[in-house]
Amino acid sequence: MLLRDARVPVCGIARDGEKITVKFASQAVTTVASNGAWKVWLKPMKVCTVPQTMTVQGDTTCTITHVLVGDVWVGSGHR
């Protein structure tokens, strides 16, 4: 799940100079890896309960399915 109404970072590792394109919803963001790493920011999105696909394409392609946009909650504690 991705956080709604906020810029969302997507990052990874790749060879130096590799062109990386991240596609999600109606967005496509491209960057070039430097020092073995890359990072892009997706624009803020509204809540979407319909599962979508994120594609990260460089020398290889990674597809992440069933991604939702909404409220992200993190809970922790102990008994």
C-alpha distances in whole Angstrom, upper triangle without the diagonal:
4,7,9,13,13,13,11,13,12,15,17,21,24,27,29,29,27,25,21,20,16,15,12,13,17,16,18,19,21,23,25,25,27,28,26,23,21,18,17,15,13,15,13,12,12,10,10,10,11,9,10,11,11,15,16,20,23,26,23,20,17,15,11,11,9,6,5,6,7,8,7,10,12,15,18,22,25,27
4,6,10,9,10,7,10,10,14,16,20,23,26,27,28,25,23,20,18,14,14,11,12,15,14,16,16,19,20,23,23,25,27,25,21,19,16,14,12,10,11,10,9,10,9,10,11,12,11,11,12,11,14,15,19,22,25,23,20,17,15,12,12,11,7,6,5,6,8,7,11,13,16,19,23,26,29
4,7,6,8,7,10,12,15,19,22,25,29,29,29,28,26,22,20,17,16,13,14,16,15,18,18,21,22,25,25,26,28,26,23,20,17,15,12,11,11,8,8,9,8,10,12,14,14,14,15,14,18,18,22,25,28,26,23,21,19,16,16,14,11,9,6,5,6,6,9,12,15,19,22,26,28
4,6,8,9,12,14,18,21,25,27,31,31,31,29,27,23,21,18,17,13,13,15,15,17,18,21,23,26,27,29,30,29,25,22,19,17,13,11,10,6,5,5,6,9,11,13,14,14,16,15,19,20,23,26,30,28,25,23,21,18,18,16,12,9,6,5,6,8,12,15,18,21,25,28,31
4,7,9,13,15,19,23,26,28,32,32,31,30,27,24,22,19,18,15,14,15,15,18,18,21,23,26,27,29,31,30,26,23,19,17,13,11,8,5,5,6,8,11,14,16,17,17,19,18,21,22,25,27,31,30,27,25,23,21,21,19,15,13,9,8,9,11,14,17,20,24,27,31,33
4,6,10,13,16,20,23,26,29,29,28,27,25,22,20,17,17,14,15,16,14,17,16,19,20,23,24,25,27,26,23,20,16,14,10,9,7,4,7,9,11,13,16,18,18,17,19,17,20,20,23,25,29,28,25,23,22,20,21,19,16,14,10,10,10,11,14,16,20,23,26,30,33
4,7,10,13,17,20,22,25,25,25,23,21,18,17,14,14,13,14,14,12,14,13,15,16,19,20,22,24,23,19,16,12,10,6,6,5,5,8,11,13,15,18,19,19,17,18,15,17,17,20,22,26,25,23,21,20,19,20,19,16,15,12,13,13,13,16,18,22,24,28,31,35
4,7,10,14,17,20,23,23,23,21,19,16,15,12,13,11,13,14,12,13,12,14,15,18,18,20,22,21,17,14,10,8,5,5,7,7,9,12,13,15,17,18,17,15,15,13,15,14,17,19,23,22,20,18,17,15,17,17,13,13,10,12,13,12,15,16,20,23,26,30,33
4,6,10,14,16,19,20,20,18,17,14,13,11,13,12,15,16,13,13,11,13,13,15,15,16,18,17,13,10,7,6,4,6,9,10,13,16,17,18,20,21,19,17,16,13,14,13,16,17,20,20,18,16,16,15,17,18,14,15,13,15,16,14,17,18,21,23,27,30,33
4,7,11,13,17,17,18,16,14,11,11,8,10,11,14,15,13,12,10,11,11,13,13,15,16,15,11,8,6,5,6,7,11,13,14,17,18,18,20,20,18,15,14,10,11,9,12,14,17,16,14,12,13,12,15,16,13,15,14,16,17,16,19,19,22,24,28,31,34
4,7,10,13,14,15,13,13,10,11,9,13,14,17,19,15,14,12,11,10,11,10,12,13,11,7,6,4,6,9,11,14,16,18,21,22,22,24,23,21,18,16,13,12,10,12,12,15,15,14,12,14,14,17,19,16,18,18,20,21,19,21,21,24,25,29,31,35
4,7,10,12,13,12,12,10,11,11,14,16,19,21,18,16,14,13,11,11,9,11,11,9,6,6,7,9,12,14,18,20,21,24,25,24,26,25,22,20,17,14,13,9,11,11,13,12,12,11,13,14,17,20,18,20,20,23,23,21,23,23,26,27,30,32,36
4,7,9,11,10,11,10,13,13,17,19,22,24,21,18,16,14,12,11,7,9,9,5,4,6,9,12,15,17,21,23,25,28,29,28,29,29,26,23,20,17,15,11,12,10,12,12,13,12,15,16,20,23,21,24,24,26,27,25,27,26,29,29,32,35,38
4,6,8,6,9,8,12,13,17,19,23,24,21,18,16,13,11,9,6,8,9,5,6,7,11,13,17,19,23,25,27,30,31,30,31,30,27,24,21,17,15,11,11,8,9,10,12,12,16,17,21,24,23,26,26,29,30,28,30,29,32,33,36,38,42
4,6,6,9,10,14,16,20,23,26,27,24,20,18,15,12,9,6,8,8,5,8,9,13,16,20,22,25,28,30,33,34,33,35,34,31,28,24,21,18,14,13,10,9,11,14,15,19,21,25,28,26,29,30,32,34,31,34,33,36,36,39,42,45
4,6,9,11,15,17,21,24,27,27,24,21,18,14,11,8,5,5,6,5,8,9,13,15,19,22,25,28,30,34,35,34,36,35,32,29,26,23,20,16,15,11,11,14,17,18,21,23,27,30,28,31,31,34,35,33,35,34,37,38,41,43,47
4,6,9,13,16,19,22,26,25,22,19,16,12,9,6,5,6,9,9,10,10,13,15,19,21,24,27,29,33,34,34,36,35,32,29,26,22,19,16,14,10,11,14,16,18,21,23,27,30,28,31,31,33,35,33,36,35,39,40,43,45,49
4,6,10,13,16,20,23,23,20,16,14,11,8,6,5,8,11,9,10,9,12,14,17,19,23,26,27,31,32,31,33,32,29,25,22,19,16,12,10,7,7,10,12,15,18,20,24,27,25,28,28,31,33,31,34,34,37,38,41,44,47
4,7,10,13,17,20,20,16,13,11,7,6,4,7,10,13,12,11,9,11,12,15,17,20,23,24,28,29,29,31,29,27,23,20,17,14,10,8,6,8,11,12,14,16,19,22,25,23,26,26,29,31,30,33,33,36,38,41,44,47
4,7,10,13,17,17,14,10,8,6,5,6,7,11,14,12,10,8,9,9,12,14,17,20,21,25,26,25,27,26,23,20,16,13,10,7,6,5,8,9,9,11,13,15,18,21,20,22,22,25,27,26,29,30,33,35,38,41,44
4,6,10,13,13,10,7,6,4,7,9,11,14,17,15,13,10,10,9,11,11,14,18,18,22,23,22,24,22,20,17,14,10,8,6,5,7,10,11,9,11,12,14,16,19,17,20,20,23,25,25,28,29,32,34,38,41,44
4,7,10,11,8,6,5,6,9,11,13,16,19,17,14,11,10,8,9,9,12,15,15,18,19,18,20,19,17,13,11,7,6,5,6,9,13,12,10,10,10,11,13,16,14,16,16,19,22,21,24,25,29,31,35,38,41
4,7,7,6,4,7,9,12,15,16,20,23,21,18,15,13,11,11,9,12,14,13,16,17,16,18,16,14,11,8,6,5,7,8,12,15,14,11,11,10,10,12,14,12,14,14,18,21,21,24,26,29,32,36,38,41
4,6,5,7,9,12,15,18,19,22,25,23,20,17,15,12,11,8,10,12,10,13,14,12,14,13,11,8,6,5,7,9,12,15,18,17,14,12,10,10,10,11,9,11,11,14,18,18,21,23,27,30,33,36,39
4,6,8,11,15,18,21,23,26,29,27,23,20,18,15,13,10,10,11,9,11,12,10,12,11,10,7,8,8,10,13,15,18,22,20,17,16,13,12,12,12,10,10,10,14,17,18,22,24,28,31,35,37,40
4,7,10,14,17,21,23,26,29,27,24,21,18,15,14,10,10,12,10,12,14,12,15,14,14,11,11,10,12,14,16,19,22,21,18,18,16,15,15,16,14,14,13,16,20,21,25,27,31,34,38,41,43
4,7,10,13,17,19,22,25,24,21,17,15,11,10,7,8,10,10,13,15,14,17,16,15,12,11,10,11,12,14,16,20,19,17,16,15,15,16,16,14,15,14,17,20,21,24,26,30,33,37,40,43
4,7,10,14,16,19,23,21,18,15,13,10,10,8,10,13,13,17,19,18,20,19,17,14,12,10,9,10,11,13,17,16,14,14,14,15,16,18,16,17,16,20,22,23,26,28,32,34,38,41,44
4,7,11,13,16,19,18,15,12,10,7,8,7,10,13,14,18,20,20,22,21,20,16,15,11,11,10,10,12,16,16,15,15,15,16,18,20,17,18,18,21,23,23,26,27,31,33,37,40,43
4,7,10,13,17,16,13,10,9,7,10,11,13,17,18,22,24,23,26,25,23,19,17,13,12,10,9,10,13,14,14,15,16,17,20,22,20,21,21,24,26,26,29,30,33,35,39,42,45
4,7,9,13,13,10,7,7,7,10,12,15,18,20,24,26,26,28,27,25,22,19,16,14,11,11,10,13,15,15,16,18,19,22,24,22,24,23,26,27,26,29,30,33,35,38,41,45
4,6,10,10,9,7,9,10,13,16,18,22,24,28,29,29,31,30,28,25,22,18,16,13,11,9,12,14,15,16,19,20,24,26,24,26,26,29,30,29,32,32,35,36,40,43,46
4,7,6,5,5,8,10,14,17,20,23,25,29,30,30,32,31,28,25,22,19,16,13,12,10,11,13,15,16,19,20,24,26,24,27,26,29,30,28,31,30,34,35,38,40,44
4,5,6,6,10,12,16,19,22,25,27,31,33,33,35,34,32,29,26,22,20,16,16,13,15,17,18,19,22,23,27,29,27,29,29,31,32,30,32,31,35,35,38,41,45
4,6,8,12,15,18,22,25,27,30,33,35,35,36,36,33,31,28,24,22,18,18,15,16,18,20,20,24,25,28,31,29,31,31,33,33,31,33,31,34,35,37,40,43
4,7,11,14,18,21,24,27,29,32,33,33,34,34,31,28,25,21,19,16,15,13,13,15,17,17,20,21,25,28,26,29,29,31,31,29,31,30,33,33,36,38,42
4,7,11,14,17,20,23,25,28,29,29,31,31,28,25,22,19,17,13,14,12,14,15,16,16,18,19,23,25,23,25,25,27,28,26,28,27,30,30,33,36,39
4,7,11,13,17,20,22,25,26,26,28,28,25,23,20,16,15,11,12,11,13,14,15,14,17,18,21,23,21,23,22,25,26,24,26,26,29,30,33,36,40
4,7,10,13,16,18,22,23,23,26,25,23,21,18,15,14,11,13,13,16,16,16,15,17,17,20,22,19,20,19,22,22,21,23,23,27,28,31,34,38
4,7,10,13,15,19,20,21,23,23,21,18,17,13,13,11,13,13,17,17,16,15,16,16,19,20,17,18,17,20,21,20,23,23,27,29,32,35,39
4,6,9,12,15,17,18,21,21,20,17,16,13,14,13,15,16,20,20,18,17,17,17,19,20,16,17,15,17,18,17,20,21,25,27,31,34,37
4,7,8,12,14,15,18,18,17,14,14,11,13,12,15,17,21,20,18,17,16,15,17,17,14,14,12,14,16,16,20,21,25,27,31,34,38
4,6,10,13,14,18,18,18,16,16,14,16,16,18,21,24,24,22,20,19,18,19,19,15,15,12,14,16,17,20,22,26,29,32,36,39
4,7,10,12,15,17,17,15,17,15,18,18,21,24,27,26,24,22,21,19,19,18,15,13,10,11,13,14,17,20,23,26,30,33,36
4,7,8,12,13,14,13,14,14,17,18,21,24,28,26,23,22,20,18,17,16,13,10,7,9,11,13,17,20,23,27,30,33,36
4,6,10,12,13,13,16,16,19,21,24,27,31,29,26,24,22,19,18,16,13,10,7,7,10,13,16,20,23,26,30,33,35
4,7,9,11,12,15,16,19,22,25,28,31,30,26,24,21,18,17,14,11,8,5,5,8,11,14,18,21,24,28,31,33
4,6,8,9,12,14,17,20,23,27,30,28,24,22,19,16,14,11,9,6,5,7,10,13,16,19,22,26,29,32,34
4,6,9,12,15,18,21,25,28,31,28,25,22,19,16,13,10,9,6,7,8,11,13,16,19,21,25,28,31,33
4,6,10,13,16,20,23,26,29,26,23,20,17,14,11,8,8,7,9,11,14,16,19,22,24,28,31,34,35
4,7,10,13,17,20,23,26,23,19,17,13,10,7,4,5,5,8,11,14,15,18,21,23,26,30,32,34
4,7,10,13,16,20,23,20,16,14,11,9,6,5,5,6,9,12,16,16,20,22,25,28,32,34,36
4,6,10,13,16,19,16,13,10,7,6,4,6,6,9,11,15,18,18,21,23,26,29,32,35,37
4,7,10,13,16,14,10,8,6,5,6,9,7,10,12,15,18,18,21,22,26,28,32,34,37
4,6,10,13,10,7,6,5,6,9,12,11,14,15,19,22,21,24,25,29,31,34,37,40
4,7,10,8,6,5,6,8,12,15,13,16,17,21,23,22,25,26,29,31,34,37,40
4,7,6,4,6,9,11,14,18,17,20,21,24,27,26,29,29,33,34,38,40,43
4,5,6,9,12,15,18,21,20,23,24,27,30,28,31,31,35,36,39,42,45
4,7,10,13,17,20,23,23,26,27,31,33,31,34,34,37,38,41,44,47
4,7,10,13,17,20,20,24,25,29,31,29,32,32,35,36,39,41,44
4,7,10,13,17,17,20,22,25,28,26,29,29,32,34,37,40,43
4,7,10,14,14,17,19,22,24,23,26,26,29,30,34,36,39
4,6,10,11,14,17,20,22,21,24,25,28,30,33,35,38
4,7,7,11,14,17,19,18,20,21,24,26,30,32,35
4,6,9,13,16,18,17,20,21,24,27,30,32,35
4,7,10,13,15,15,18,19,22,25,28,30,33
4,7,10,13,12,15,17,20,23,27,29,32
4,7,10,10,13,16,19,22,26,28,31
4,7,9,12,15,18,22,25,28,31
4,6,10,13,16,20,23,26,29
4,6,10,13,17,20,23,25
4,7,10,14,17,20,23
4,7,10,14,17,19
4,7,10,14,17
4,7,10,13
4,7,10
4,7
4
